[in-house]
Amino acid sequence: MEQPYRISGVNSCFAYPILDTADLEETFLELAEQWRRDTGMKSIVSKMSMHPAYQRIIGMGQPVIPLILRDLEKDPDHWFWALQAITGANPVKSEQRGFLKEMAQAWLQWGKENGYRW
């Protein structure tokens, strides 16, 4: 998984990796699997969300949103913290909180309304 990355010349003060689409998806899937494997029995969302793999996914930023939405559509999971951290949005209504499928639907609808394709 560790490999040399191309670095943006736009702002060379910050050396963020630029991943190709295939590399982005591969990295996301590996991190998501690690996160699920390591947190499968945890029920405290804050502990799940602070896992290093989950935090790395958040660090991947906007380009990973379609991958999270696709994963959320396939199998609703606790991606809400990551989505909110990356987008600054929170489309989940107070009456939907705690209901995984309803929360997932709110985010999927938000994704469609904001032009994301997955």
Kinemage of the C-alpha trace (Angstrom):
@kinemage 1
@onewidth
@group {chain A} dominant
@subgroup {mainchain}
@vectorlist {calphas} color= white
{ca met a 1} P 0.000 0.000 0.000
{ca glu a 2} L 2.884 2.412 0.695
{ca gln a 3} L 4.051 3.926 -2.550
{ca pro a 4} L 5.547 7.140 -3.855
{ca tyr a 5} L 2.898 9.751 -4.619
{ca arg a 6} L 2.772 12.586 -7.067
{ca ile a 7} L 2.831 15.890 -5.211
{ca ser a 8} L 0.779 18.916 -6.214
{ca gly a 9} L 2.813 21.794 -7.544
{ca val a 10} L 0.014 24.242 -6.768
{ca asn a 11} L 0.985 24.615 -3.132
{ca ser a 12} L 4.275 22.889 -2.533
{ca cys a 13} L 4.268 24.024 1.120
{ca phe a 14} L 1.845 21.187 1.703
{ca ala a 15} L 2.801 17.800 0.299
{ca tyr a 16} L -0.529 16.018 -0.023
{ca pro a 17} L -0.619 12.845 -2.105
{ca ile a 18} L -2.588 12.984 -5.321
{ca leu a 19} L -4.110 9.579 -5.915
{ca asp a 20} L -5.401 8.297 -9.222
{ca thr a 21} L -9.029 7.172 -9.105
{ca ala a 22} L -8.087 3.471 -8.990
{ca asp a 23} L -5.534 4.097 -6.227
{ca leu a 24} L -8.057 6.174 -4.283
{ca glu a 25} L -10.635 3.396 -4.423
{ca glu a 26} L -8.105 0.715 -3.519
{ca thr a 27} L -6.841 2.727 -0.549
{ca phe a 28} L -10.400 3.464 0.597
{ca leu a 29} L -11.423 -0.201 0.410
{ca glu a 30} L -8.323 -1.315 2.325
{ca leu a 31} L -8.851 1.280 5.052
{ca ala a 32} L -12.587 0.572 5.280
{ca glu a 33} L -11.887 -3.155 5.674
{ca gln a 34} L -9.297 -2.473 8.359
{ca trp a 35} L -11.723 -0.160 10.171
{ca arg a 36} L -14.533 -2.734 10.062
{ca arg a 37} L -12.239 -5.559 11.131
{ca asp a 38} L -10.819 -3.616 14.067
{ca thr a 39} L -14.069 -2.031 15.266
{ca gly a 40} L -16.635 -4.710 14.418
{ca met a 41} L -17.635 -5.352 18.032
{ca lys a 42} L -17.504 -1.735 19.205
{ca ser a 43} L -20.795 0.028 19.654
{ca ile a 44} L -19.513 3.441 20.745
{ca val a 45} L -19.551 5.604 17.643
{ca ser a 46} L -16.891 7.991 18.933
{ca lys a 47} L -14.445 5.091 19.368
{ca met a 48} L -15.278 3.752 15.914
{ca ser a 49} L -14.798 7.214 14.412
{ca met a 50} L -11.447 7.795 16.075
{ca his a 51} L -9.923 4.624 14.626
{ca pro a 52} L -6.762 5.482 12.620
{ca ala a 53} L -8.101 3.940 9.380
{ca tyr a 54} L -11.351 5.930 9.668
{ca gln a 55} L -9.356 9.101 10.308
{ca arg a 56} L -7.196 8.408 7.245
{ca ile a 57} L -10.367 8.062 5.172
{ca ile a 58} L -11.517 11.458 6.445
{ca gly a 59} L -8.099 12.804 5.514
{ca met a 60} L -8.633 11.672 1.922
{ca gly a 61} L -11.158 14.508 1.651
{ca gln a 62} L -13.794 15.303 -0.959
{ca pro a 63} L -12.649 12.743 -3.576
{ca val a 64} L -13.639 9.877 -1.261
{ca ile a 65} L -17.261 11.010 -0.803
{ca pro a 66} L -18.656 9.005 -3.755
{ca leu a 67} L -16.905 5.897 -2.414
{ca ile a 68} L -18.392 6.410 1.047
{ca leu a 69} L -21.849 7.004 -0.433
{ca arg a 70} L -21.581 3.862 -2.569
{ca asp a 71} L -20.557 1.863 0.499
{ca leu a 72} L -23.368 3.429 2.516
{ca glu a 73} L -25.911 2.508 -0.159
{ca lys a 74} L -24.674 -1.078 -0.342
{ca asp a 75} L -24.489 -1.686 3.399
{ca pro a 76} L -25.422 1.136 5.812
{ca asp a 77} L -22.631 1.678 8.325
{ca his a 78} L -21.344 4.474 10.531
{ca trp a 79} L -19.965 6.749 7.830
{ca phe a 80} L -21.939 9.767 9.068
{ca trp a 81} L -19.145 11.273 11.167
{ca ala a 82} L -16.748 11.059 8.211
{ca leu a 83} L -19.266 12.557 5.793
{ca gln a 84} L -19.998 15.445 8.117
{ca ala a 85} L -16.296 16.037 8.796
{ca ile a 86} L -15.471 16.121 5.083
{ca thr a 87} L -18.499 18.071 3.809
{ca gly a 88} L -19.535 20.221 6.759
{ca ala a 89} L -23.124 19.130 6.054
{ca asn a 90} L -25.536 17.151 8.194
{ca pro a 91} L -28.746 16.227 6.360
{ca val a 92} L -29.911 13.842 9.119
{ca lys a 93} L -33.042 15.150 10.837
{ca ser a 94} L -33.318 14.836 14.608
{ca glu a 95} L -36.061 12.198 14.305
{ca gln a 96} L -33.774 10.068 12.084
{ca arg a 97} L -30.890 9.947 14.559
{ca gly a 98} L -30.185 6.465 15.838
{ca phe a 99} L -31.865 4.797 12.859
{ca leu a 100} L -29.016 3.622 10.652
{ca lys a 101} L -31.043 3.054 7.475
{ca glu a 102} L -32.852 6.391 7.745
{ca met a 103} L -29.592 8.216 8.392
{ca ala a 104} L -28.052 6.481 5.385
{ca gln a 105} L -31.023 7.470 3.208
{ca ala a 106} L -30.672 11.101 4.293
{ca trp a 107} L -27.010 11.123 3.251
{ca leu a 108} L -27.694 9.323 -0.012
{ca gln a 109} L -30.378 11.872 -0.857
{ca trp a 110} L -27.978 14.668 0.076
{ca gly a 111} L -25.351 13.146 -2.225
{ca lys a 112} L -27.764 13.042 -5.167
{ca glu a 113} L -28.945 16.599 -4.513
{ca asn a 114} L -25.346 17.801 -4.450
{ca gly a 115} L -24.342 16.147 -7.718
{ca tyr a 116} L -22.377 13.174 -6.423
{ca arg a 117} L -22.370 10.005 -8.536
{ca trp a 118} L -21.257 6.634 -7.285
